[in-house]
Amino acid sequence: RGGKVRMEIQAVRREERRLGGSYAVALALILSLIMGWQVRNGAYRELSDFMTIFMSILLEAFPFVILGTLISSAINLFVTPTLLARVIPKNKFLGLFAASLTGFAFPICECANVPVTRRLIAKGLPAPVAVTFLLSVAIVNPVVLLSTWIAFGGSWTAVLARGGFGMGIAILAGWIVSLVKSYERPLKESYADGASEPAGCGCGHEHGLDEGHGCDCGHDHDHDHADEHSHKPAARRSFASLAGEVLSHTSGELFDVGRYLIMGAAVASLMQVVLPRASLIGIGLHPVVSVVALMALAYVLSLCSEADAFIAATFAGYFSPGAVLAFMVYGPMMDVKNTLMLLDGFKARFVTGLVVITTALCLAAGLAVNLSGLIGAW
């Protein structure tokens, strides 16, 4: 049920808040030490440059984060894994191609794609097709591609490269998964039949139901059932109720996504201000080291795909085209928070294999762009 998936997403978001809080504290301490050292040494110009770059990234990225979370929240309410499982063909080759384009119709947020993928597999969608959906949906969608176009000053090269490589890598990863027989049943036994998934309507509140409770409404049963939480299907609920749920989901997601965006913008700004320009260019122009460096940064920062193009654009003048492309493709496919979410419901062997496959393909794409000169400049 769509409600069950939304309850899983709420649980994942609570874990993200815990992880994001640790990230934020650590980053705040590091930034305070570095900027304090800069001010102590009279580097007021560097501090001013840091704030200018930092604020410009946030002001450009936040409108797309808001748009993306609004659309994703609405889809999260109306679109269920059952519908997606019906839309995506179960034929391997047709399914891989269709799954890679699903994001155009259903631009689901990154916090939702792992629980949705798990439910798709539980409902019978082949694992290779589900993997292609998982890797492509946060890249090949209109909001992300529009933000990329804006971030790179109207560059269609950036849009086509990100969308094309994202789609190609997702399809290729799904095909590779199809060759490994042990990956046919990637879910943990507790999730394979959906028996352990929490019941819920997806309203996003703490439900506190005892395990095995007979009611499927998912709400706290200490309250009156005549309250504002409707148990009707989305299609039968009032506009005010639906709008309220969408806005509630959006506000929660903005809080989580905004934290990672702020951290990413701070790191990107700090790199350009603190690191010596010669060292930054030396790393950034190396055809191999630059790709590895930005892929590692993308994995750790865990940025949302609606905003990461604005971070990537700040690197375009210092890093190779292949490195910038790898940053924009690898980050939405695989990062710290997605890996933790995958380990919750998928077998560790499958997750390890998927991380290795995705990393290898994105690294190969970045190196191929650098060594072939396919993209001269953004």
C-alpha positions, -999 to +999 in steps of 0.1 A: +000+000+000+011+036-006+004+043+030+029+017+041+056+031+019+049+066+033+053+052+068+086+037+059+097+070+045+088+087+078+110+062+096+138+067+072+135+105+076+139+102+114+171+082+109+182+109+084+176+136+110+198+117+134+225+112+108+222+148+095+224+162+130+257+145+135+269+157+102+258+193+110+276+193+144+308+180+130+307+204+100+299+234+122+329+226+144+352+223+114+340+254+097+342+274+130+378+263+135+388+270+099+371+304+096+383+314+130+418+307+120+413+327+088+399+357+107+427+355+133+452+357+104+434+387+090+418+369+061+387+391+060+385+390+022+384+352+022+356+353+048+336+377+025+342+355-005+330+325+014+298+342+024+292+354-012+297+320-027+277+303+000+247+326-002+246+325-040+245+287-040+216+287-015+196+314-033+199+297-066+192+262-054+163+266-029+136+274-054+142+241-072+144+222-039+110+236-029+095+228-064+109+193-063+097+185-028+062+198-036+059+176-067+074+146-049+051+150-019+020+151-042+032+120-060+039+103-027+003+108-018-014+097-050+010+072-067+015+038-051+040+011-058+011-010-071+005+015-098+042+018-107+045-020-108+016-021-133+030+007-155+066-007-158+068-037-181+081-069-165+099-079-197+136-074-189+147-052-218+115-032-221+113-029-184+149-015-181+142+012-207+108+021-192+122+022-157+149+046-167+123+071-179+099+067-150+112+099-134+097+120-161+062+109-150+069+103-113+098+125-101+100+108-067+123+123-041+155+105-030+143+097+004+114+078-012+131+059-040+146+031-018+113+022+001+094+024-032+119+002-049+117-023-021+079-025-024+081-028-062+104-059-058+080-073-032+051-069-056+069-089-083+089-064-103+122-080-114+152-068-094+171-056-125+142-034-135+138-021-100+175-013-098+172+008-130+143+027-115+162+032-082+193+047-099+176+068-126+145+083-110+164+110-091+183+121-122+161+116-153+133+138-142+121+173-153+128+192-121+164+179-118+172+185-155+157+220-153+178+229-123+209+216-141+201+238-171+197+269-148+228+261-128+250+258-159+237+290-175+214+274-200+239+248-211+222+219-230+255+201-229+252+197-191+215+187-193+220+161-221+252+147-205+236+143-171+204+129-183+220+107-210+248+092-188+224+089-158+199+069-180+226+048-196+244+039-164+211+030-147+201+007-176+236-009-177+236-014-139+202-032-142+215-054-170+246-064-149+224-072-120+203-095-142+234-115-149+240-124-113+216-152-102+221-145-065+206-110-070+172-124-082+159-122-046+177-092-031+153-084-002+159-096+033+135-124+043+116-101+066+107-078+037+103-103+009+066-109+015+059-074+030+049-090+063+071-069+084+062-036+069+044-012+091+008-006+087-002+030+081-021+055+061+009+077+054-002+107+073+033+111+086+025+110+123+040+087+149+016+058+150+025+037+181+005+006+171+013-026+188+026-053+164-001-073+150-029-048+157-059-056+136-067-021+124-050-010+093-057+027+097-022+033+112-032+061+136-028+064+173-059+047+187-060+068+218-076+096+197-111+100+185-116+086+150-137+116+141-107+139+142-090+155+113-071+124+101-092+109+074-090+072+066-106+076+032-086+069+000-068+100-014-093+103-043-122+107-018-107+132+006-113+169+006-089+193-012-080+209+022-071+176+037-049+166+007-033+200+005-025+199+042-009+165+039+012+175+009+024+207+027+032+187+059+052+162+039+069+190+020+079+209+052+094+178+067+114+170+036+126+206+032+140+204+067+159+173+059+170+182+024+179+218+034+204+206+060+223+186+034+222+215+009+236+240+035+264+215+044+272+210+007+272+247-001+295+254+029+320+227+018+320+239-018+325+275-007+352+266+017+371+246-008+373+275-032+383+300-005+407+280+017+425+257-007+453+273-027+441+279-062+471+261-077+465+230-056+428+230-064+435+232-101+462+206-099+437+181-084+408+192-105+425+189-139+440+155-133+419+131-154+416+104-128+422+120-094+396+147-101+369+121-108+376+101-077+377+132-056+343+146-066+327+112-065+339+107-029+326+142-021+292+135-037+289+102-017+297+120+017+276+151+011+244+132+002+229+162-016+194+162-031+195+160-069+174+192-073+202+212-058+235+194-065+239+209-099+244+243-083+272+229-062+287+212-092+286+244-112+310+260-087+335+233-095+333+236-132+361+262-134+385+240-114+376+204-121+376+184-153+343+179-172+343+142-164+347+149-126+318+174-126+296+149-146+305+121-122+295+143-092+261+150-107+254+114-117+270+094-088+256+115-059+219+109-067+225+072-073+246+063-043+255+083-012+257+077+026+220+080+034+209+059+004+234+032+014+221+031+049+185+029+036+194+000+013+211-020+041+179-017+061+158-037+036+182-054+012+207-082+017+242-069+025+257-089-004+233-073-029+239-038-015+277-043-017+274-055-053+252-026-062+275+000-047+305-016-065+286-017-099+273+018-096+307+032-085+326+014-113+302+026-140+302+062-128+340+062-125+343+047-160+319+074-174+339+102-158+372+088-171+358+082-206+346+118-208+380+131-197+401+109-218+380+112-250+375+150-247+338+144-254+328+174-233+352+203-239+338+227-214+305+234-197 
